[in-house]
Amino acid sequence: MLGDFDFLYEKIEDLRFDAIYLNFSDPWPKKRHWKRRLETAERLLKMKSLLADNGKIIFKSDGQELYLFTLEEAEKAGFLVEESTNDYALSEDDVATEYEKSFRAIGKPITRIVLRKE
Protein backbone atom coordinates (compact mmCIF):
# COMPACT_ATOMS: atom_id res chain seq x y z
CA MET A 1 0.00 0.00 0.00
CA LEU A 2 1.28 3.45 -0.89
CA GLY A 3 1.86 6.06 1.80
CA ASP A 4 0.76 9.68 1.41
CA PHE A 5 4.08 10.82 -0.08
CA ASP A 6 4.30 7.92 -2.49
CA PHE A 7 0.74 8.53 -3.67
CA LEU A 8 1.45 12.24 -4.18
CA TYR A 9 4.74 11.52 -5.94
CA GLU A 10 2.97 9.42 -8.57
CA LYS A 11 0.70 12.39 -9.32
CA ILE A 12 3.45 15.04 -9.63
CA GLU A 13 6.55 13.15 -10.78
CA ASP A 14 6.71 15.10 -14.06
CA LEU A 15 6.78 18.49 -12.30
CA ARG A 16 9.93 20.36 -11.19
CA PHE A 17 10.28 22.63 -8.17
CA ASP A 18 12.86 25.18 -7.06
CA ALA A 19 12.33 24.19 -3.42
CA ILE A 20 10.55 21.61 -1.30
CA TYR A 21 9.86 22.48 2.33
CA LEU A 22 9.70 19.79 5.03
CA ASN A 23 8.42 21.63 8.08
CA PHE A 24 8.01 19.63 11.28
CA SER A 25 7.17 16.33 9.60
CA ASP A 26 6.21 13.37 11.78
CA PRO A 27 9.45 12.07 13.39
CA TRP A 28 8.20 8.47 13.72
CA PRO A 29 10.47 8.09 16.78
CA LYS A 30 10.37 4.28 17.10
CA LYS A 31 13.10 2.64 15.04
CA ARG A 32 10.67 0.13 13.55
CA HIS A 33 8.70 3.08 12.10
CA TRP A 34 11.64 4.94 10.53
CA LYS A 35 10.71 3.55 7.11
CA ARG A 36 7.63 5.82 7.26
CA ARG A 37 9.65 9.02 7.58
CA LEU A 38 9.68 11.52 4.72
CA GLU A 39 13.43 11.92 5.18
CA THR A 40 14.54 8.40 4.20
CA ALA A 41 17.19 8.23 1.45
CA GLU A 42 14.63 6.58 -0.83
CA ARG A 43 12.11 9.41 -0.44
CA LEU A 44 14.81 12.08 -0.61
CA LEU A 45 15.89 10.61 -3.95
CA LYS A 46 12.31 10.90 -5.19
CA MET A 47 12.19 14.50 -3.99
CA LYS A 48 15.53 15.10 -5.69
CA SER A 49 13.99 13.99 -8.99
CA LEU A 50 11.29 16.64 -8.49
CA LEU A 51 13.83 19.45 -8.05
CA ALA A 52 15.00 21.76 -10.81
CA ASP A 53 18.75 22.13 -11.26
CA ASN A 54 20.23 23.55 -8.04
CA GLY A 55 16.84 23.03 -6.36
CA LYS A 56 16.71 22.75 -2.58
CA ILE A 57 15.01 20.86 0.19
CA ILE A 58 14.57 22.98 3.31
CA PHE A 59 13.97 20.92 6.44
CA LYS A 60 12.95 22.23 9.88
CA SER A 61 12.15 20.27 13.02
CA ASP A 62 12.19 20.38 16.79
CA GLY A 63 13.75 16.92 16.99
CA GLN A 64 17.50 16.45 17.31
CA GLU A 65 17.26 12.74 16.45
CA LEU A 66 15.30 13.39 13.24
CA TYR A 67 17.77 16.15 12.36
CA LEU A 68 20.72 13.74 12.63
CA PHE A 69 18.81 11.03 10.75
CA THR A 70 18.05 13.47 7.93
CA LEU A 71 21.70 14.47 7.60
CA GLU A 72 22.71 10.80 7.29
CA GLU A 73 19.98 10.01 4.76
CA ALA A 74 20.76 13.16 2.72
CA GLU A 75 24.35 11.99 2.35
CA LYS A 76 23.14 8.59 1.09
CA ALA A 77 20.89 10.39 -1.42
CA GLY A 78 23.80 12.47 -2.72
CA PHE A 79 22.68 15.91 -1.61
CA LEU A 80 25.04 18.77 -0.87
CA VAL A 81 24.39 20.04 2.65
CA GLU A 82 24.36 23.79 2.08
CA GLU A 83 23.37 24.70 5.63
CA SER A 84 22.88 22.75 8.86
CA THR A 85 22.17 23.95 12.38
CA ASN A 86 20.59 22.46 15.48
CA ASP A 87 19.71 25.90 16.88
CA TYR A 88 18.12 27.86 14.04
CA ALA A 89 17.34 31.54 14.57
CA LEU A 90 14.45 32.53 12.33
CA SER A 91 15.68 34.62 9.40
CA GLU A 92 13.86 37.63 7.97
CA ASP A 93 12.86 35.80 4.79
CA ASP A 94 11.51 32.72 6.59
CA VAL A 95 8.04 32.01 7.94
CA ALA A 96 7.44 30.25 11.25
CA THR A 97 4.81 27.51 11.29
CA GLU A 98 2.38 27.19 14.19
CA TYR A 99 4.44 24.25 15.48
CA GLU A 100 7.58 26.34 15.30
CA LYS A 101 5.97 29.24 17.14
CA SER A 102 4.82 26.88 19.90
CA PHE A 103 8.23 25.27 20.30
CA ARG A 104 10.04 28.61 20.27
CA ALA A 105 7.64 29.93 22.94
CA ILE A 106 8.81 27.21 25.34
CA GLY A 107 12.48 27.65 24.42
CA LYS A 108 12.86 24.45 22.41
CA PRO A 109 15.63 24.74 19.78
CA ILE A 110 14.70 24.37 16.12
CA THR A 111 16.88 22.41 13.72
CA ARG A 112 17.24 23.36 10.05
CA ILE A 113 18.95 21.78 7.07
CA VAL A 114 19.20 23.14 3.53
CA LEU A 115 20.00 20.46 0.97
CA ARG A 116 20.93 21.32 -2.60
CA LYS A 117 20.66 19.13 -5.65
CA GLU A 118 23.99 18.99 -7.43
Backbone as CSV, one residue per row, in Angstrom:
resi,resn,N_x,N_y,N_z,CA_x,CA_y,CA_z,C_x,C_y,C_z
1,MET,0.836,-1.189,0.000,0.000,0.000,0.000,0.878,1.250,0.000
2,LEU,0.518,2.217,-0.795,1.275,3.453,-0.890,0.994,4.370,0.297
3,GLY,2.040,5.035,0.777,1.862,6.057,1.796,1.475,7.369,1.137
4,ASP,1.188,8.380,1.941,0.762,9.677,1.411,1.776,10.269,0.436
5,PHE,3.067,10.246,0.801,4.078,10.822,-0.081,4.161,10.052,-1.387
6,ASP,4.173,8.737,-1.286,4.303,7.917,-2.488,3.118,8.130,-3.424
7,PHE,1.940,8.261,-2.861,0.745,8.529,-3.671,0.870,9.885,-4.363
8,LEU,1.277,10.899,-3.616,1.449,12.236,-4.180,2.538,12.235,-5.253
9,TYR,3.631,11.558,-4.982,4.744,11.523,-5.937,4.287,11.011,-7.297
10,GLU,3.474,9.966,-7.301,2.972,9.424,-8.571,2.163,10.455,-9.358
11,LYS,1.546,11.377,-8.664,0.705,12.391,-9.319,1.517,13.575,-9.848
12,ILE,2.693,13.826,-9.269,3.450,15.035,-9.625,4.844,14.745,-10.158
13,GLU,5.175,13.502,-10.434,6.554,13.150,-10.777,7.091,13.833,-12.028
14,ASP,6.232,14.396,-12.862,6.707,15.104,-14.056,6.931,16.600,-13.807
15,LEU,6.609,17.076,-12.624,6.785,18.493,-12.300,8.189,18.732,-11.737
16,ARG,8.638,19.989,-11.782,9.927,20.360,-11.195,9.731,21.588,-10.304
17,PHE,10.424,21.587,-9.176,10.277,22.634,-8.172,11.635,23.241,-7.849
18,ASP,11.633,24.521,-7.517,12.857,25.180,-7.065,13.174,24.807,-5.617
19,ALA,12.136,24.541,-4.837,12.333,24.189,-3.423,11.188,23.314,-2.932
20,ILE,11.524,22.433,-2.020,10.548,21.611,-1.304,10.800,21.857,0.173
21,TYR,9.752,22.184,0.909,9.857,22.478,2.334,9.305,21.319,3.153
22,LEU,10.106,20.834,4.088,9.695,19.794,5.030,9.694,20.433,6.410
23,ASN,8.544,20.919,6.819,8.421,21.632,8.085,7.744,20.775,9.136
24,PHE,8.522,20.342,10.112,8.007,19.627,11.277,7.218,18.377,10.879
25,SER,7.821,17.577,9.997,7.174,16.332,9.602,7.205,15.352,10.778
26,ASP,6.335,14.362,10.718,6.215,13.372,11.782,7.561,12.674,11.972
27,PRO,8.125,12.671,13.182,9.445,12.071,13.389,9.434,10.539,13.446
28,TRP,8.272,9.929,13.582,8.196,8.473,13.723,9.362,8.000,14.606
29,PRO,9.305,8.294,15.911,10.468,8.086,16.779,10.896,6.631,16.988
30,LYS,9.989,5.683,16.885,10.374,4.285,17.099,11.132,3.769,15.884
31,LYS,12.239,3.094,16.130,13.103,2.637,15.036,12.341,1.789,14.018
32,ARG,11.422,0.990,14.472,10.671,0.129,13.546,9.768,0.940,12.608
33,HIS,9.542,2.211,12.932,8.700,3.076,12.095,9.498,4.015,11.198
34,TRP,10.819,3.999,11.295,11.643,4.939,10.532,11.378,4.862,9.034
35,LYS,10.971,3.697,8.544,10.705,3.548,7.108,9.551,4.444,6.653
36,ARG,8.763,4.949,7.584,7.631,5.823,7.260,8.027,7.294,7.157
37,ARG,9.214,7.622,7.589,9.654,9.022,7.580,9.775,9.561,6.160
38,LEU,9.486,10.849,6.016,9.684,11.516,4.721,11.158,11.616,4.369
39,GLU,12.020,11.626,5.374,13.430,11.916,5.179,14.297,10.681,4.934
40,THR,13.722,9.556,4.546,14.545,8.398,4.201,15.282,8.693,2.897
41,ALA,16.420,8.030,2.692,17.187,8.234,1.454,16.318,7.954,0.230
42,GLU,15.503,6.923,0.304,14.631,6.576,-0.827,13.678,7.717,-1.177
43,ARG,13.050,8.308,-0.177,12.109,9.408,-0.445,12.858,10.686,-0.830
44,LEU,14.019,10.912,-0.221,14.809,12.083,-0.605,15.239,11.986,-2.067
45,LEU,15.540,10.787,-2.535,15.886,10.608,-3.947,14.695,10.938,-4.848
46,LYS,13.513,10.548,-4.419,12.313,10.901,-5.192,12.115,12.413,-5.206
47,MET,12.312,13.042,-4.044,12.194,14.501,-3.986,13.250,15.152,-4.869
48,LYS,14.445,14.582,-4.867,15.533,15.103,-5.690,15.128,15.103,-7.160
49,SER,14.421,14.059,-7.591,13.988,13.987,-8.989,12.943,15.049,-9.319
50,LEU,12.296,15.587,-8.297,11.292,16.643,-8.492,11.912,18.039,-8.515
51,LEU,13.176,18.143,-8.138,13.826,19.451,-8.050,14.416,19.879,-9.392
52,ALA,14.305,21.169,-9.661,14.995,21.762,-10.806,16.489,21.752,-10.504
53,ASP,17.318,22.035,-11.495,18.752,22.132,-11.264,19.028,23.127,-10.140
54,ASN,19.902,22.755,-9.220,20.231,23.552,-8.035,19.042,23.767,-7.101
55,GLY,17.991,22.956,-7.257,16.837,23.029,-6.361,17.228,22.617,-4.946
56,LYS,16.396,22.978,-3.993,16.713,22.754,-2.583,15.572,22.072,-1.840
57,ILE,15.946,21.352,-0.815,15.007,20.864,0.186,15.355,21.598,1.464
58,ILE,14.365,22.258,2.053,14.567,22.983,3.306,13.791,22.244,4.386
59,PHE,14.505,21.760,5.366,13.965,20.925,6.435,14.044,21.686,7.754
60,LYS,12.945,21.676,8.520,12.955,22.234,9.881,12.232,21.259,10.801
61,SER,12.738,21.168,12.044,12.148,20.266,13.022,12.515,20.725,14.426
62,ASP,11.823,20.152,15.391,12.187,20.383,16.786,12.941,19.182,17.336
63,GLY,13.156,18.166,16.509,13.750,16.924,16.986,15.191,16.727,16.576
64,GLN,16.075,16.654,17.564,17.497,16.450,17.311,17.740,15.110,16.615
65,GLU,17.049,14.070,17.037,17.264,12.745,16.455,16.861,12.728,14.978
66,LEU,15.733,13.342,14.635,15.297,13.392,13.243,16.258,14.251,12.411
67,TYR,16.774,15.295,13.003,17.769,16.153,12.359,19.004,15.336,11.962
68,LEU,19.536,14.561,12.900,20.723,13.744,12.626,20.422,12.662,11.596
69,PHE,19.254,12.043,11.717,18.814,11.029,10.754,18.751,11.624,9.349
70,THR,18.198,12.815,9.240,18.050,13.469,7.935,19.409,13.778,7.319
71,LEU,20.348,14.223,8.118,21.700,14.475,7.603,22.323,13.195,7.040
72,GLU,22.165,12.083,7.755,22.705,10.804,7.286,22.033,10.356,5.991
73,GLU,20.726,10.453,5.937,19.981,10.013,4.758,20.256,10.923,3.558
74,ALA,20.441,12.207,3.803,20.759,13.155,2.721,22.092,12.816,2.074
75,GLU,23.044,12.394,2.889,24.346,11.990,2.351,24.181,10.767,1.448
76,LYS,23.389,9.794,1.897,23.137,8.594,1.089,22.477,8.948,-0.237
77,ALA,21.623,9.981,-0.219,20.885,10.393,-1.420,21.701,11.334,-2.308
78,GLY,22.915,11.667,-1.893,23.798,12.470,-2.724,23.506,13.954,-2.762
79,PHE,22.927,14.468,-1.701,22.681,15.908,-1.612,23.906,16.635,-1.078
80,LEU,24.059,17.874,-1.468,25.038,18.767,-0.873,24.347,19.449,0.306
81,VAL,24.946,19.362,1.485,24.392,20.044,2.654,24.898,21.475,2.599
82,GLU,24.000,22.384,2.237,24.361,23.788,2.081,24.360,24.512,3.425
83,GLU,23.488,24.077,4.307,23.373,24.696,5.630,22.849,23.642,6.590
84,SER,23.332,23.699,7.837,22.885,22.750,8.856,23.096,23.365,10.227
85,THR,22.035,23.429,11.021,22.165,23.946,12.384,21.139,23.265,13.289
86,ASN,21.533,23.032,14.522,20.595,22.460,15.484,20.053,23.522,16.445
87,ASP,20.270,24.795,16.106,19.706,25.901,16.885,19.439,27.069,15.937
88,TYR,18.431,26.908,15.113,18.120,27.856,14.043,17.412,29.106,14.572
89,ALA,17.980,30.254,14.261,17.339,31.539,14.566,16.567,31.953,13.317
90,LEU,15.311,32.197,13.457,14.446,32.528,12.326,14.999,33.715,11.548
91,SER,15.161,33.542,10.240,15.681,34.619,9.404,14.528,35.505,8.916
92,GLU,14.866,36.666,8.423,13.862,37.632,7.972,13.015,37.109,6.821
93,ASP,13.588,36.284,5.965,12.864,35.804,4.789,12.194,34.448,5.018
94,ASP,12.124,34.011,6.262,11.513,32.724,6.594,10.197,32.948,7.337
95,VAL,9.342,31.959,7.268,8.043,32.013,7.945,8.005,30.914,8.992
96,ALA,7.567,31.240,10.184,7.438,30.249,11.252,6.070,29.580,11.176
97,THR,6.066,28.253,11.248,4.811,27.515,11.291,4.219,27.625,12.695
98,GLU,2.998,27.182,12.855,2.378,27.190,14.187,3.169,26.293,15.141
99,TYR,3.615,25.116,14.644,4.438,24.249,15.479,5.702,24.982,15.927
100,GLU,6.342,25.637,14.980,7.585,26.341,15.296,7.349,27.432,16.337
101,LYS,6.286,28.190,16.171,5.971,29.244,17.144,5.773,28.656,18.540
102,SER,5.060,27.533,18.609,4.822,26.878,19.903,6.115,26.407,20.544
103,PHE,6.960,25.767,19.759,8.226,25.268,20.299,9.146,26.411,20.721
104,ARG,9.195,27.460,19.923,10.036,28.612,20.271,9.539,29.270,21.564
105,ALA,8.226,29.304,21.749,7.644,29.930,22.942,8.073,29.225,24.228
106,ILE,8.361,27.936,24.142,8.807,27.206,25.340,10.325,27.006,25.356
107,GLY,11.020,27.676,24.435,12.475,27.651,24.425,13.102,26.418,23.799
108,LYS,12.324,25.650,23.045,12.864,24.448,22.408,13.622,24.848,21.145
109,PRO,14.862,24.380,20.975,15.627,24.744,19.780,15.049,24.109,18.515
110,ILE,15.178,24.819,17.425,14.698,24.375,16.117,15.917,23.989,15.279
111,THR,15.819,22.843,14.620,16.879,22.415,13.718,16.488,22.786,12.293
112,ARG,17.502,23.010,11.456,17.239,23.362,10.050,18.371,22.827,9.186
113,ILE,17.991,22.270,8.044,18.951,21.775,7.065,18.509,22.290,5.701
114,VAL,19.458,22.780,4.914,19.199,23.143,3.526,20.048,22.204,2.669
115,LEU,19.354,21.402,1.864,20.001,20.461,0.966,19.888,20.979,-0.451
116,ARG,20.966,20.850,-1.212,20.928,21.316,-2.596,21.220,20.166,-3.532
117,LYS,20.444,20.111,-4.588,20.657,19.126,-5.646,21.858,19.566,-6.462
118,GLU,22.798,18.663,-6.633,23.994,18.987,-7.428,23.784,18.574,-8.869
